[in-house]
Amino acid sequence: MRIVFAGTPEFARVALAALLNAGHEVPLVFTQPDRPAGRGMKLRPSPVKELALEKGIPIAQPRSLRLDGRYPEDALAARQALQSVAPEVMVVAAYGLILPAWALVLPTHGCLNIHASLLPRWRGAAPIQRAIEAGDATTGITIMQMDEGLDTGDILLEKVIAITGEHTAATLHDDLAELGGAAIVEALEALQQGVLQPRVQPAEGVTYAAKLEKTEAALDFLHPAAELERRIRAFAPFPGATMYLPGLEHPVKVWKADVLPGEVTEPPGTLLRVSPQGIDIATADGVLRLLEVQKAGGKRQSVASFVQGWYPT
């Protein structure tokens, strides 16, 4: 099919690569403007832009798509570019800009979104992280017909994946990115064959995956150990899970932890034990054992290495 693709991060790059590998024609790619990154804060292209450049695909990077917004000249140019390539469908994956009504109806078959949850659960910005944080047993990919709501369009295709106790946000992201690429290829094949059946999202079970904030990083030991362990995995690598340890001026980042069973009599937050096997902290329910940590300005390391240069006082 003749597709315009809109996406920005690595999750979207995987989907674009899958579409190209499947033989679809992509005459235009929309992606976010280059952003400053790294120590030098130099402008860096998005992963989607890098792939589009590699494949010689024309790129549009409007700051907005709203004709009545702050950058109407960008939106007008984007609309003209989209009209000029006459797409059969637009595929959207983690683009980062809201698509206005004119964009939703311009392609012949509208716009299809690759969303990293089983809608209507976890609509919104951070579905991967919130699913891990909540302790969900499964998540997946929803291919959705986009409308003007926030992830409210009809469901076209779903793929389910189990969330394991080893999944972090980073590893689950990678698994879902691959699943999303396969799912959109399957959905487009069904669309071509005329067998794609839209299904209205149920009104029950709606949850919203709020954007991650740096203020969420601090671990609160008034919560159960199992909940804190999930937050550590959900917030790796961003915003991270942090806590203060005795003798250190700055908080450490916790990359990996485990939950120890058993009753705890000490107040939540009490440092119980320090050994090469782990740093044990009392919580509201159970013990959280830190396994991998990172000091401010340092490298991620096992607790066995960390405790050699740190002694609690």
Order of alpha helices (4+ residues) and beta strands (2+ residues): beta-alpha-beta-beta-beta-alpha-beta-alpha-beta-alpha-beta-beta-alpha-beta-beta-alpha-beta-alpha-beta-beta-beta-beta-beta-beta-alpha
